[in-house]
């Protein structure tokens, strides 16, 4: 990622714009979809992990592949970013950690403050980081 000069401050960079499309953002954010490279430049196999939100399902092509290219001022997604996303998604789903992390993040949103008696499981709430 260093060779791309890509970090948290570049997450909204135009070459990452594909993952920011509103209907697909949630699916990419939750690592429910990933694009795996094929032998054809710019063509990717769509890998789905679990049930996709309705909007994402409607935006994806019926086939299991998609070809991406840049338009106007927005370049095509960088292949390395898609490769990293696919690797992380596959690891999390093969190890069942995706569901665990999702549960921790959901539970953390429910905790508005720490319990006065010290019973809040802070270690669990920080586990996703």
C-alpha positions as CSV (number, residue, x, y, z in Angstrom):
1,X,0.0,0.0,0.0
2,X,2.9,2.3,0.6
3,X,3.8,2.1,-3.1
4,X,0.4,3.6,-3.9
5,X,0.8,6.2,-1.2
6,X,-2.5,5.0,0.1
7,X,-3.6,5.3,3.7
8,X,-6.6,6.4,5.8
9,X,-6.5,10.0,4.4
10,X,-6.8,8.7,0.8
11,X,-9.8,6.4,1.4
12,X,-12.0,8.8,-0.7
13,X,-9.4,9.1,-3.5
14,X,-10.9,8.8,-7.0
15,X,-9.2,5.5,-7.7
16,X,-11.1,4.1,-4.7
17,X,-14.4,5.6,-5.9
18,X,-15.9,2.4,-7.1
19,X,-16.2,1.1,-3.5
20,X,-17.9,4.4,-2.5
21,X,-20.9,4.1,-4.7
22,X,-23.8,4.3,-2.2
23,X,-25.4,0.9,-3.0
24,X,-22.0,-0.9,-3.0
25,X,-20.4,0.9,-0.2
26,X,-22.1,-1.1,2.6
27,X,-21.3,-4.4,0.8
28,X,-17.6,-3.4,0.4
29,X,-17.4,-1.9,3.9
30,X,-18.8,-5.1,5.5
31,X,-16.6,-7.2,3.2
32,X,-19.6,-8.9,1.7
33,X,-18.2,-8.6,-1.8
34,X,-14.8,-8.6,-3.3
35,X,-13.4,-8.4,-6.8
36,X,-10.8,-11.0,-7.7
37,X,-8.6,-10.4,-10.7
38,X,-8.8,-12.6,-13.8
39,X,-6.5,-13.1,-16.7
40,X,-8.1,-10.1,-18.6
41,X,-6.9,-6.7,-17.5
42,X,-9.7,-4.7,-15.8
43,X,-12.0,-7.7,-15.5
44,X,-12.8,-9.1,-12.1
45,X,-14.7,-12.1,-10.7
46,X,-17.3,-11.0,-8.2
47,X,-17.0,-12.9,-5.0
48,X,-19.9,-12.7,-2.6
49,X,-19.8,-13.6,1.0
50,X,-23.2,-14.0,2.5
51,X,-26.4,-12.2,1.7
52,X,-26.0,-8.8,0.1
53,X,-28.0,-5.7,0.9
54,X,-30.8,-5.2,-1.7
55,X,-29.3,-2.2,-3.3
56,X,-25.9,-3.9,-3.8
57,X,-27.6,-7.0,-5.4
58,X,-29.4,-4.7,-7.8
59,X,-26.2,-2.9,-8.8
60,X,-24.1,-6.0,-9.6
61,X,-24.3,-7.7,-13.0
62,X,-26.1,-11.0,-13.3
63,X,-22.8,-12.7,-14.5
64,X,-20.1,-13.4,-12.0
65,X,-17.7,-11.0,-13.7
66,X,-17.4,-7.3,-14.2
67,X,-15.1,-5.1,-16.3
68,X,-14.1,-1.8,-14.8
69,X,-12.7,1.2,-16.6
70,X,-12.3,4.9,-15.7
71,X,-14.8,7.5,-16.8
72,X,-14.3,11.3,-17.0
73,X,-12.0,12.4,-14.2
74,X,-12.5,9.1,-12.2
75,X,-9.9,6.4,-12.9
76,X,-10.6,2.7,-12.7
77,X,-10.1,1.2,-9.2
78,X,-6.5,0.4,-8.5
79,X,-5.9,-3.4,-8.9
80,X,-3.8,-3.6,-5.8
81,X,-6.6,-2.0,-3.7
82,X,-9.1,-4.6,-5.0
83,X,-6.6,-7.4,-4.4
84,X,-6.1,-6.3,-0.8
85,X,-9.8,-6.0,-0.3
86,X,-10.4,-9.5,-1.7
87,X,-7.6,-11.1,0.4
88,X,-8.9,-9.5,3.6
89,X,-12.5,-10.5,2.8
90,X,-11.5,-14.1,2.1
91,X,-9.4,-14.4,5.3
92,X,-12.2,-12.9,7.5
93,X,-14.9,-15.2,6.1
94,X,-12.8,-18.4,6.1
95,X,-11.9,-17.8,9.7
96,X,-15.4,-16.7,10.6
97,X,-13.9,-13.5,12.0
98,X,-16.1,-11.3,9.9
99,X,-19.2,-12.2,11.9
100,X,-17.3,-11.8,15.2
101,X,-16.1,-8.3,14.2
102,X,-19.5,-7.3,13.0
103,X,-21.0,-8.4,16.4
104,X,-18.4,-6.5,18.4
105,X,-19.0,-3.3,16.3
106,X,-22.8,-3.7,16.7
107,X,-22.5,-4.3,20.5
108,X,-20.1,-1.3,20.8
109,X,-22.7,1.0,19.4
110,X,-25.2,-0.1,22.1
111,X,-22.8,0.9,24.9
112,X,-23.3,4.6,25.5
113,X,-21.1,4.8,28.6
114,X,-19.2,2.5,31.0
115,X,-21.0,0.9,33.8
116,X,-20.4,2.6,37.2
117,X,-19.8,-0.8,38.9
118,X,-17.0,-1.6,36.4
119,X,-18.9,-4.5,34.8
120,X,-18.5,-3.2,31.2
121,X,-16.3,-5.6,29.2
122,X,-14.0,-3.0,27.7
123,X,-11.6,-5.7,26.4
124,X,-14.4,-7.1,24.3
125,X,-15.5,-3.7,23.0
126,X,-12.0,-2.9,21.9
127,X,-11.4,-6.3,20.3
128,X,-12.2,-5.1,16.7
129,X,-9.3,-2.6,16.9
